[in-house]
Amino acid sequence: MRTHGSKKALTAAIFLAPAVTIYSVIMIIPLFETIRLSFFQANPDGSKFFVSVSNYVTLFFDAFWSEQFVKALANNFYFFLVHMLVQNPIGILLAALLSM
């Protein structure tokens, strides 16, 4: 026999499932496609050829690109930190207040 709490949790899971699925697909497919494309290089005619990890070697060891990469990585880390420490707690607090 189900209790009222488990029925409420099941209802919440059913309503959240489509949003979580769509969000996951929108985030995961582009991520894997970006990783796959990072192993290729484009020709001027638009065709691509496989270059293995040479793009990563250039990124990490070329002075021009490595400096820009480190700056971009620092900016992304800062954005992630602000998002996790500020936006998420505020969103969770507001959701908790609205669910009362």
Secondary structure as GFF3:
##gff-version 3
##sequence-region A 1 100
A	DSSP	alpha_helix	4	37	.	.	.	ID=ss1
A	DSSP	beta_strand	40	42	.	.	.	ID=ss2
A	DSSP	beta_strand	48	50	.	.	.	ID=ss3
A	DSSP	alpha_helix	54	61	.	.	.	ID=ss4
A	DSSP	alpha_helix	63	82	.	.	.	ID=ss5
A	DSSP	pi_helix	83	87	.	.	.	ID=ss6
A	DSSP	alpha_helix	88	98	.	.	.	ID=ss7
###
